[in-house]
């Protein structure tokens, strides 16, 4: 059987810390839906071009 590498072992410590931070924020309910982000960006773009 071939040994398979885990992607976690292949990423940098900085990337691991960013993932851990994001998971903690998600567990704390600090989430935004994709829809709300897109809506905000579209409003910003609309206001910028006015």
C-alpha positions, 0 to 999 in steps of 0.5 A, a space after each residue: 500500500 502506498 503512503 499518501 501525503 496529507 495536504 495539512 502536512 504540505 502547507 505552511 505554518 502561516 496557512 495552518 494558523 489562518 485556517 485555525 483562526 477561520 475555524 474558530 471564528 466559524 465556531 463563534 458564529 462570526 460568519 457572513 453568507 456569500 449572498 451578503 458579501 456579493 450584495 455589499 460588493 455590488 453596492 460598493 461598485 455601484 457607488 464608486 462608479 457614480 
